[in-house]
């Protein structure tokens, strides 16, 4: 019997933080569909937040950060060598702000 990779949702909903500071993020987000997968990359050297985790799209562009409400948890998983990823659940344009909401999945 072959082993198959599995995934568990460990954060059901979090807003991608810092999208306001990403030039052209609204145009990028127009190309994202529900379920779009994002790489989560630890940024331990971040001078503003020692638990910072970048959110990167399929083209390896930084589109924001994991929200501070759960970034320590996600950062600890990454620091422990675990495979985690974001999956887009919704997006909306709110004035000048592009709100991206994702789940965080732990892959096994």
MDTraj code that builds the backbone (N, CA, C; nanometers):
import mdtraj as md
import numpy as np

residues = "UNK UNK UNK UNK UNK UNK UNK UNK UNK UNK UNK UNK UNK UNK UNK UNK UNK UNK UNK UNK UNK UNK UNK UNK UNK UNK UNK UNK UNK UNK UNK UNK UNK UNK UNK UNK UNK UNK UNK UNK UNK UNK UNK UNK UNK UNK UNK UNK UNK UNK UNK UNK UNK UNK UNK UNK UNK UNK UNK UNK UNK UNK UNK UNK UNK UNK UNK UNK UNK UNK UNK UNK UNK UNK UNK UNK UNK UNK UNK UNK UNK UNK UNK UNK UNK UNK UNK UNK UNK UNK UNK UNK UNK UNK UNK UNK UNK UNK UNK UNK UNK UNK UNK UNK UNK UNK UNK UNK".split()
xyz = np.array([
    [0.0845, -0.1177, 0.0000],
    [0.0000, 0.0000, 0.0000],
    [0.0894, 0.1245, 0.0000],
    [0.0695, 0.2119, -0.0936],
    [0.1514, 0.3321, -0.1077],
    [0.1077, 0.4390, -0.0084],
    [0.2060, 0.5122, 0.0413],
    [0.1747, 0.6248, 0.1290],
    [0.1286, 0.7424, 0.0453],
    [0.0282, 0.8107, 0.0908],
    [-0.0184, 0.9294, 0.0209],
    [-0.0021, 1.0494, 0.1131],
    [0.0324, 1.1614, 0.0556],
    [0.0477, 1.2839, 0.1341],
    [-0.0884, 1.3293, 0.1842],
    [-0.0905, 1.3764, 0.3071],
    [-0.2151, 1.4284, 0.3613],
    [-0.1921, 1.5692, 0.4132],
    [-0.2995, 1.6373, 0.4370],
    [-0.2941, 1.7761, 0.4804],
    [-0.4029, 1.7977, 0.5837],
    [-0.3712, 1.8813, 0.6819],
    [-0.4703, 1.9168, 0.7824],
    [-0.4711, 2.0691, 0.7967],
    [-0.5904, 2.1241, 0.8034],
    [-0.6050, 2.2682, 0.8207],
    [-0.5783, 2.3010, 0.9676],
    [-0.4743, 2.3816, 0.9948],
    [-0.4389, 2.4164, 1.1326],
    [-0.4797, 2.5595, 1.1685],
    [-0.5065, 2.6419, 1.0686],
    [-0.5617, 2.7764, 1.0885],
    [-0.6740, 2.7908, 0.9867],
    [-0.7969, 2.8028, 1.0344],
    [-0.9117, 2.8050, 0.9442],
    [-0.9276, 2.9350, 0.8682],
    [-0.8906, 3.0466, 0.9284],
    [-0.9083, 3.1748, 0.8597],
    [-0.8138, 3.2788, 0.9169],
    [-0.7351, 3.3384, 0.8306],
    [-0.6493, 3.4498, 0.8697],
    [-0.6312, 3.5413, 0.7499],
    [-0.6293, 3.6701, 0.7765],
    [-0.6083, 3.7684, 0.6707],
    [-0.4593, 3.7854, 0.6471],
    [-0.4189, 3.7886, 0.5213],
    [-0.2789, 3.8155, 0.4882],
    [-0.2502, 3.9605, 0.5254],
    [-0.1522, 3.9799, 0.6113],
    [-0.1171, 4.1130, 0.6603],
    [-0.0195, 4.1817, 0.5648],
    [-0.0256, 4.3150, 0.5627],
    [0.0735, 4.3931, 0.4902],
    [0.0539, 4.4056, 0.3411],
    [-0.0630, 4.3661, 0.2911],
    [-0.0837, 4.3754, 0.1460],
    [-0.0825, 4.5205, 0.0977],
    [-0.1134, 4.6141, 0.1862],
    [-0.1121, 4.7566, 0.1479],
    [0.0253, 4.8033, 0.1048],
    [0.1287, 4.7337, 0.1497],
    [0.2662, 4.7748, 0.1227],
    [0.3275, 4.7019, 0.0036],
    [0.2464, 4.6270, -0.0688],
    [0.2952, 4.5517, -0.1847],
    [0.2464, 4.6205, -0.3112],
    [0.3371, 4.6826, -0.3857],
    [0.2955, 4.7513, -0.5089],
    [0.2266, 4.6548, -0.6063],
    [0.1115, 4.6950, -0.6556],
    [0.0400, 4.6163, -0.7562],
    [-0.0270, 4.4907, -0.7042],
    [-0.0448, 4.4798, -0.5731],
    [-0.1023, 4.3563, -0.5196],
    [-0.2458, 4.3345, -0.5677],
    [-0.3215, 4.4404, -0.5901],
    [-0.4599, 4.4240, -0.6370],
    [-0.4624, 4.3569, -0.7744],
    [-0.3712, 4.3965, -0.8609],
    [-0.3642, 4.3357, -0.9940],
    [-0.3187, 4.1900, -0.9836],
    [-0.2220, 4.1635, -0.8957],
    [-0.1785, 4.0254, -0.8753],
    [-0.2934, 3.9398, -0.8254],
    [-0.3664, 3.9919, -0.7277],
    [-0.4740, 3.9159, -0.6636],
    [-0.5863, 3.8821, -0.7605],
    [-0.6055, 3.9628, -0.8626],
    [-0.7094, 3.9322, -0.9618],
    [-0.6847, 3.7973, -1.0275],
    [-0.5600, 3.7556, -1.0324],
    [-0.5264, 3.6271, -1.0937],
    [-0.5336, 3.5091, -0.9991],
    [-0.5625, 3.5338, -0.8706],
    [-0.5708, 3.4261, -0.7730],
    [-0.7137, 3.3735, -0.7634],
    [-0.7256, 3.2420, -0.7643],
    [-0.8562, 3.1774, -0.7495],
    [-0.8656, 3.1133, -0.6112],
    [-0.9866, 3.0886, -0.5673],
    [-1.0068, 3.0188, -0.4407],
    [-0.9286, 2.8879, -0.4448],
    [-0.8568, 2.8611, -0.3372],
    [-0.7736, 2.7407, -0.3318],
    [-0.6302, 2.7635, -0.3758],
    [-0.6015, 2.8823, -0.4283],
    [-0.4641, 2.9166, -0.4690],
    [-0.3700, 2.8865, -0.3536],
    [-0.2587, 2.8223, -0.3845],
    [-0.1635, 2.7843, -0.2808],
    [-0.0523, 2.8880, -0.2698],
    [-0.0199, 2.9200, -0.1453],
    [0.0858, 3.0159, -0.1161],
    [0.1948, 2.9490, -0.0340],
    [0.3191, 2.9792, -0.0674],
    [0.4324, 2.9340, 0.0132],
    [0.4415, 3.0211, 0.1369],
    [0.4767, 2.9610, 0.2476],
    [0.4981, 3.0345, 0.3717],
    [0.6458, 3.0215, 0.4057],
    [0.7122, 3.1364, 0.4162],
    [0.8578, 3.1390, 0.4315],
    [0.8939, 3.2167, 0.5570],
    [0.9664, 3.1544, 0.6446],
    [1.0066, 3.2158, 0.7714],
    [1.1002, 3.3343, 0.7457],
    [1.0755, 3.4439, 0.8156],
    [1.1576, 3.5657, 0.8065],
    [1.2036, 3.6021, 0.9482],
    [1.2849, 3.5152, 1.0076],
    [1.3278, 3.5316, 1.1469],
    [1.4125, 3.6565, 1.1681],
    [1.4711, 3.7098, 1.0626],
    [1.5546, 3.8294, 1.0744],
    [1.4730, 3.9587, 1.0642],
    [1.3420, 3.9481, 1.0534],
    [1.2570, 4.0665, 1.0411],
    [1.2722, 4.1542, 1.1647],
    [1.3068, 4.2793, 1.1444],
    [1.3347, 4.3680, 1.2581],
    [1.2074, 4.4150, 1.3305],
    [1.0930, 4.3987, 1.2680],
    [0.9670, 4.4418, 1.3284],
    [0.8950, 4.3304, 1.4036],
    [0.9180, 4.2053, 1.3629],
    [0.8465, 4.0931, 1.4224],
    [0.9329, 3.9674, 1.4157],
    [0.9792, 3.9172, 1.5300],
    [1.0654, 3.7986, 1.5284],
    [0.9936, 3.6712, 1.4826],
    [0.8607, 3.6736, 1.4753],
    [0.7845, 3.5571, 1.4286],
    [0.7321, 3.5760, 1.2863],
    [0.7843, 3.6711, 1.2132],
    [0.7351, 3.7015, 1.0784],
    [0.7465, 3.5803, 0.9850],
    [0.6391, 3.5610, 0.9088],
    [0.6337, 3.4550, 0.8077],
    [0.5789, 3.5191, 0.6802],
    [0.6597, 3.5188, 0.5750],
    [0.6166, 3.5756, 0.4468],
    [0.5161, 3.4844, 0.3787],
    [0.4236, 3.5457, 0.3057],
    [0.3298, 3.4739, 0.2196],
    [0.3735, 3.5029, 0.0771],
    [0.4046, 3.3981, 0.0007],
    [0.4547, 3.4129, -0.1362],
    [0.3639, 3.3371, -0.2327],
    [0.3407, 3.3993, -0.3478],
    [0.2539, 3.3344, -0.4468],
    [0.3340, 3.2342, -0.5302],
    [0.2686, 3.1755, -0.6287],
    [0.3301, 3.0740, -0.7139],
    [0.4461, 3.1244, -0.7977],
    [0.4580, 3.2550, -0.8125],
    [0.5702, 3.3156, -0.8852],
    [0.6789, 3.3623, -0.7882],
    [0.6686, 3.3213, -0.6630],
    [0.7627, 3.3547, -0.5555],
    [0.7677, 3.5040, -0.5258],
    [0.6534, 3.5725, -0.5435],
    [0.6436, 3.7155, -0.5085],
    [0.5846, 3.7269, -0.3690],
    [0.6479, 3.8088, -0.2848],
    [0.5932, 3.8315, -0.1511],
    [0.4681, 3.9160, -0.1647],
    [0.3565, 3.8631, -0.1126],
    [0.2300, 3.9367, -0.1198],
    [0.1852, 3.9841, 0.0172],
    [0.2597, 3.9480, 0.1201],
    [0.2266, 3.9904, 0.2558],
    [0.2877, 3.8965, 0.3569],
    [0.2270, 3.8960, 0.4750],
    [0.2761, 3.8163, 0.5870],
    [0.1604, 3.7442, 0.6549],
    [0.1927, 3.6328, 0.7203],
    [0.0944, 3.5668, 0.8044],
    [0.0598, 3.6641, 0.9168],
    [-0.0659, 3.6790, 0.9445],
    [-0.1146, 3.7712, 1.0470],
    [-0.0534, 3.7417, 1.1834],
    [-0.0330, 3.8472, 1.2619],
    [0.0258, 3.8311, 1.3954],
    [-0.0622, 3.7479, 1.4883],
    [-0.1890, 3.7282, 1.4544],
    [-0.2769, 3.6464, 1.5387],
    [-0.2339, 3.5002, 1.5413],
    [-0.1593, 3.4561, 1.4401],
    [-0.1193, 3.3152, 1.4359],
    [0.0224, 3.2939, 1.3845],
    [0.1000, 3.4018, 1.3648],
    [0.2312, 3.3822, 1.3037],
    [0.3315, 3.3103, 1.3941],
    [0.3194, 3.3229, 1.5268],
    [0.4116, 3.2492, 1.6132],
    [0.3896, 3.0992, 1.5967],
    [0.2653, 3.0572, 1.5935],
    [0.2316, 2.9154, 1.5743],
    [0.2882, 2.8644, 1.4417],
    [0.2629, 2.9385, 1.3341],
    [0.3111, 2.8983, 1.2017],
    [0.4641, 2.9027, 1.1981],
    [0.5240, 3.0068, 1.2562],
    [0.6693, 3.0176, 1.2607],
    [0.7335, 2.9003, 1.3335],
    [0.6724, 2.8585, 1.4434],
    [0.7267, 2.7441, 1.5189],
    [0.7178, 2.6147, 1.4368],
    [0.6103, 2.5970, 1.3621],
    [0.6002, 2.4804, 1.2741],
    [0.7124, 2.4828, 1.1697],
    [0.7319, 2.5982, 1.1069],
    [0.8375, 2.6107, 1.0066],
    [0.9757, 2.5905, 1.0689],
    [0.9988, 2.6498, 1.1851],
    [1.1274, 2.6331, 1.2534],
    [1.1531, 2.4868, 1.2888],
    [1.0463, 2.4115, 1.3099],
    [1.0578, 2.2689, 1.3412],
    [1.0693, 2.1812, 1.2179],
    [1.0796, 2.2437, 1.1000],
    [1.0979, 2.1675, 0.9768],
    [0.9704, 2.1152, 0.9143],
    [0.8563, 2.1613, 0.9610],
    [0.7290, 2.1148, 0.9060],
    [0.6972, 2.1860, 0.7742],
    [0.6211, 2.1182, 0.6911],
    [0.5761, 2.1736, 0.5635],
    [0.4377, 2.2352, 0.5831],
    [0.4291, 2.3663, 0.5686],
    [0.3007, 2.4355, 0.5799],
    [0.2807, 2.5234, 0.4582],
    [0.1560, 2.5470, 0.4247],
    [0.1242, 2.6328, 0.3107],
    [-0.0063, 2.7060, 0.3374],
    [-0.0245, 2.8171, 0.2673],
    [-0.1499, 2.8901, 0.2723],
    [-0.2364, 2.8523, 0.1541],
    [-0.3679, 2.8600, 0.1736],
    [-0.4635, 2.8354, 0.0644],
    [-0.5687, 2.9447, 0.0696],
    [-0.5811, 3.0159, -0.0396],
    [-0.6735, 3.1283, -0.0473],
    [-0.8178, 3.0813, -0.0315],
    [-0.8906, 3.1503, 0.0573],
    [-1.0331, 3.1195, 0.0734],
    [-1.1199, 3.2315, 0.0174],
    [-1.0694, 3.3570, 0.0223],
    [-1.1460, 3.4674, -0.0363],
    [-1.0559, 3.5871, -0.0602],
    [-1.1034, 3.6723, -0.1489],
    [-1.0340, 3.7991, -0.1758],
    [-1.1383, 3.9037, -0.2072],
    [-1.1103, 4.0253, -0.1643],
    [-1.2004, 4.1360, -0.1970],
    [-1.1209, 4.2654, -0.1950],
    [-1.1657, 4.3578, -0.2746],
    [-1.1056, 4.4908, -0.2777],
    [-1.1900, 4.5806, -0.1888],
    [-1.1292, 4.6378, -0.0851],
    [-1.1972, 4.7267, 0.0084],
    [-1.1281, 4.8617, -0.0023],
    [-1.1823, 4.9489, -0.0879],
    [-1.1151, 5.0761, -0.1147],
    [-0.9795, 5.0498, -0.1756],
    [-0.8745, 5.1028, -0.1140],
    [-0.7388, 5.0821, -0.1645],
    [-0.6750, 4.9540, -0.1098],
    [-0.7481, 4.8839, -0.0217],
    [-0.6934, 4.7651, 0.0429],
    [-0.7418, 4.6386, -0.0257],
    [-0.6487, 4.5502, -0.0561],
    [-0.6816, 4.4192, -0.1121],
    [-0.6795, 4.3193, 0.0031],
    [-0.7971, 4.2710, 0.0428],
    [-0.8076, 4.1768, 0.1550],
    [-0.8021, 4.0337, 0.1030],
    [-0.6963, 3.9634, 0.1427],
    [-0.6787, 3.8231, 0.1070],
    [-0.6932, 3.7405, 0.2345],
    [-0.7798, 3.6406, 0.2302],
    [-0.8020, 3.5538, 0.3452],
    [-0.7600, 3.4131, 0.3051],
    [-0.6873, 3.3478, 0.3965],
    [-0.6380, 3.2133, 0.3657],
    [-0.6524, 3.1209, 0.4859],
    [-0.6423, 2.9922, 0.4568],
    [-0.6272, 2.8895, 0.5573],
    [-0.4782, 2.8549, 0.5602],
    [-0.4333, 2.7954, 0.6701],
    [-0.2971, 2.7430, 0.6774],
    [-0.3079, 2.5928, 0.6947],
    [-0.2367, 2.5204, 0.6078],
    [-0.2387, 2.3739, 0.6083],
    [-0.1028, 2.3175, 0.6451],
    [-0.1057, 2.2154, 0.7293],
    [0.0144, 2.1385, 0.7646],
    [0.0129, 2.0156, 0.6756],
    [0.1185, 1.9986, 0.5988],
    [0.1288, 1.8855, 0.5065],
    [0.2129, 1.7743, 0.5688],
    [0.1699, 1.6532, 0.5451],
    [0.2411, 1.5372, 0.5992],
    [0.2853, 1.4477, 0.4866],
])
top = md.Topology()
chain = top.add_chain()
for i, resn in enumerate(residues, 1):
    res = top.add_residue(resn, chain, resSeq=i)
    for name in ("N", "CA", "C"):
        top.add_atom(name, md.element.get_by_symbol(name[0]), res)
traj = md.Trajectory(xyz[None], top)
